[in-house]
Amino acid sequence: MALTLGPLLIDAGIDPAQALVIRHAFAQEAAESGLTGLHADSTHTEVFEYTRKQSADTRRFPAVPPQFWVVFIKEGGDHARLWSVIENRGEISNNGLIRAFDVAESKRMADLRNRLVIGWRSPRTWRMNAATAASYPVVSIADAEPIPFPGFDRLVLSHVQLQAVMRENRYASWRTALSSVFGVYVITDTRDGRHYVGKADGEDSIRQRWSAYATNGHGGNVELRTLDPSSFRFSLLRVFDPATPTGEIDAAESHFKDALDSRRHGLNRN
């Protein structure tokens, strides 16, 4: 059974009955429309601005558009590539010709941006209810572009980002780097600023230790079991070569617990 757009929308938490699908084409708008067209070199910002401004004619655009707009760019005669998902927060101006909306890019389907290509069955139609587009076939999903590893001293990851690093192909180099070192790390609960200082040594590399946090949020630590990992932020304090004696890593962990006062005013019990 061929994959269609519908399951991808639902998987991203988008109800097809409550969303709009748009396909932009590279074309110059008529002067009287008040809109600026798009071209092959249009920037991301220009596409965003083009999307948030729509015709005041309700025959061309819904009088009350839904919360989510799934935006594609025309590719070839009958294909469309996902640009982004826009969250509509409501109309902010209307001069009788153009309506402008308060919109923001959503993280929904972010992993499929510029990768997902669908077949577009209605070449003359540039927007439709997502419930209609849900049956459109998925033509391809391209491999994600690799994301370069930023360096151990620049890692600051939310729990959602950590899960992506441990799962997605585009972060393969990150997993390789994290597999190569032991170290001392800190988890910050961003709701109250409390720290948990931990270490990876012995048989556990940083990757192995952090994989446990990505899986269950607490990594087996009693101090973290009752907390919501969605507010956690992960970063490295110091990395060590795997040949480093365990005592040296223990000493570094103890130092950072003292420096961050994570025993008295943080999440460490010892």
N, C-alpha and C positions, 0 to 999 in steps of 0.2 A: 504494500500500500504506500503510495507516494506521500511524502511529507508536505504539509501545507502550512500557510502562515498562521492559521488559527491556534494550533497547539503552542507555537512559540509565543504568541501573545499571552495566552493563558498562563504559560510557565513564567512569564515576566510579571504576572499579577495584573494584566490588562484585560478587562472584560470587553470582548469584541462588541457587545451590545452598547457599550458606553465609551466608544472611542471612534476616532476619525482616522482614515488613512489618506495621505496626500502623496501625489507624485509630481514633483517639480520637473519641468523641462527647461532646457537652455533655449531661451527665446526672449526677444525684446517685446515688452508690453506696449500696447497702444498708448500714445501720449495722453489721451483723454481718460485712461484708467487711473492715472495718478500713481501707478506702481512702476518700480524699476525692475527690469527683467534680470535674468541670470545668464551667465555664460560659463564656459568651461573653466575659466580661471577665477571664478567667484570664490572669495574666501569663506571660511566657516562663518565668520561674523556677518558677512553679506547674506548668506543663505538664512541665517537666523533672523536678520532684520526683514528679509523678504517674507519669511514665514509668518512673522507676528503681525504683519499688515495685510489685511484682507479687504476685499470689496464690500462696500456697504449694501450692495444689492443682495438681498437674502435669497435670490434665485441662484446666485453664484456661490454663496457661502452661508452655512446655517445661521439662523437668527440667534440661536443659543447653542454654540458648539460645545462638545463634551470636554471633559477634563484632559484627556490624553489625545495627542495628535501624533500618529506614527508617520514619519516623513521619509519619503524615498526620493531619489534622483533618477530620472529617466536614463536608461542605458540601452542603447540599441533600439530596435523598433518596438519590442514587446517585453522588455525586461526593465526592472527597477532595482536599484541598490539602496539599502537602508542608510540614511544619513544620520538620523537621531530620533529620539522620542521627546516631544515637547509637552510640558504640563501647562495647561491653560488655567490662569487664575482669574480670568474675567476681562471684559472689555474696559479700556481706560479712556478711549476717545473715539469720536465718530463725527467727521465733518460733512457727512452726507455722501461722500465719495469713497473715503477710506476709513475703515475701522482698525484701530490699533489695540492689541491685546497685551496684557501683562502675562508674559510667558517665561518659562525657565526650562533649561534642558534637564530631563529626568535621567536617572541612572538606570532606568528600566531598559533592557535590551542593549545596554552599553557594550557588552562583550560581542555584540553582533554588528556594531556600527562599521560601515564600509566593507563588511564581510558577507552579509546576507543579500542574496539576489533572488527576487521572485519573478514569476511570469506575470505580466500585466495584460489581462484579457480584454480590457476596454480601452483601446488606444486613444479614444476621444475624451475619456473621462479622467480628470486630474485629481478628483477627490471623491471619496465614498465612505459610507459607514463601514467600520471595521468588520461588522458581521458579514458583509458582502465580500470583502477582501479576504476574509478568513479562509475561503476555499481556494485562493490563488496558490499555485504550486511553488514550492521552494526549488529554484533552479540550481543553486549552489550556495555553500557556505565556505568561504575561503579560509585558509589557515591564518591565524592571527599573526601580526607582525611581532617579532621578538622585541621585548623591552630590555634595554641594556641594564645590567646590574649597577646601581648607583654607588656602591662602596659600602663597607661595613659601618663606617661612621656617619652615614647619611640615611640609614634605615629608620623610618618612623611609619609603622603600619597599624591601621585599625584592624579589628578582628575580621571584618569582611575582606579587607585587603590581604591579610595573612592567609585566609582560606583560598583566595585566588592564587596567591604565590605558590601554595602547596599543590594546586590542582591544575592550573592552566598551562598549556604548552608555551605561551609567550613568556613565561617566567622560568623557563628551563635553566637558564644561566644563573638565576638567583638561587635555585635549589642546589646547583652544583657548587656555588660559592659557599652556601651555608652548610653544605655537607663536609667542607674541607676544614672547618674550624671548631674548636671548643670555645667556651667563653662565658662571660657574665652578662646577663641581660636584665632589663627592668620592664615590668608591666605597670602601667599607670591607669588607674581607674579615673577617667576624665570627669566623672560626676562629682568627685570630692577631692581629687588630687592625690589620693593615697597611692603609695608605691609597693610593689612586690619585687624583690630582687631574687633572681634565681641563677642557676649555673647549668652548663652542659659540659660533662666530662665523662671519663670512663668509657663506656660503650656508646654514649649518646653525643652526637654532634649537635650543633645548633639546629640544623634541619630536623633531626629526629625529635629533639625536645619541642621545637615549635610546631611540629606536625601534630603532636598530642593536643596542644592548645587549639590548633585549627579544627581538630576533630570534635572536642568536647568542651572547649572553652576554659577548662580549669587545669588540664594536664595532670590530674591526680593530686593537686595541691589542696589540702583541706581548707586553707584560707580563702581560696577562690571559688569553692564549690557553690556557695550560696549567692554568688554575684552574677549579674548579667554581663556576659562577655562583649555584648554589643558596644559597651562604653570603654573597652580596653584599648590601650595603645601600646604597641610592642617596639622596643628599640634595644640596641646593643650598647653596653657600657665598655666592654673590652673583649677582644678576641685573642685566642691562644692557638699556637700550633698544637696538633694532637699529641706531639711528643712531650709537651709540657708536664712536669710532675703535678700530680693531683693536689699536693699541698700548696703549690703556688696559686692554683685556681681557687682553692678554698680561702686562701688569705685575701685574694682580690674580692671574692664575694663578701667576706666579712667586712672589708673596708668600705664597700659601697653601701652595705646595710647601715653602717655607722654614718657615712657621709649623707645619706638620704633619710636617716632616722626612720628607717622602715620597720624597725621592731617596736618602738614606742608609739609612733604616730602613723604607721603604715600597715601593711598586710602580712608582714613576716612574723611568725611566732617565735622564731629562734634565730 
